[in-house]
Amino acid sequence: MIVVACVGQKGGTGKTTTAVSLAVEWAVRRRSVLLVDTDTQGSVLTWADVAAENGLEHLPAVAALGEQLHRQLGPLAAGRDVIVVDCPPAHGERQRAALMVADVALLPAGPDATELWGLTSSAALVREAQSIRPRALKAAVLITRKDRRTQIGAQARQALEQLGLPVLDAELARRVSYPEAIAAGHGPTTYDPDGAAAREVRRLATEVERLAGLAPMPERKGKGAR
């Protein structure tokens, strides 16, 4: 079993979209997945309600946990292959608790300057957690909402690499299919399995599997796409 936590101080960077997208893709790959919502806004829980109303298949189980995540997770983790944790946009106890149980911390970041600046403190928090769990916690930055047409988008990777954390090869571009998929109770790989967003998410899921040392599973086309 591995635990993947989507962390970061700033809101709007794509943590929830990344968490849901990965959880759905791993469920499509026939992994047993638990998606944990630690944000008081409850966006993941709302997404799960929409998915249930639409009767969608191949979805992860969902739970809401708080500051005692490291204690509450034990009974829920039994038999799971992957646990994906969506953290709130603040360096509070919920995010710290997630970093104490995570095998991989993902730091989503958009390409604009304010998000790059905000990620500095998030990277410092992750490095602090790694100093406590040097062999157990891996971390990487994920570029999200990248616009390849702009110069700032082209420079994002170079700037992020200066944080001292690896930057994943996989990137999530700025595409309308991401919010559309979430709003419909899907992930990109079930909403439009042949679309560009689905290909990006599959690549990301495979790269995170390698980072975590998880045995690979074959990619599958998602069912229930519109």
RACORZI-V264269 format. One line per field, one symbol per residue. phi: phi as a letter, one per 30 degrees, with the letter a starting at -180 (. if undefined). psi: psi as a letter, one per 40 degrees, with the letter a starting at -180 (. if undefined). A space follows every 10 residues. Layout:
BEGIN
phi = ???
psi = ???
END
This chain:
BEGIN
phi = .bccccbkdd dicjddeddd dddddddddi ddbccccccd diddddeddd ddddidchcd dbbcbbdced cddedddeid dbcccccdda dcdddddddd cdcbcccdad ddddddddde dddddddddd ddbdccccba ccdbhdcddc ddddcedddd dddicdcddd bcddbddddd dddciccedc dbecdddddd ddddeddded ddidedbddb dddidd
psi = iihhhhiidi ieeedddddd ddddddddef ihhhhhhehe dfdddddddd dddefiifii ihihibdfdd dddddeehei dhhhhhiigi faddddddde eidhhhgihi eidddddded dddddddddd ddgdedhiii hhhifhheei ddddeddddd deeeiihidi ihihhddddd dddeeiided dgdeiddddd dddddddddd defhhiiiii hiiei.
END
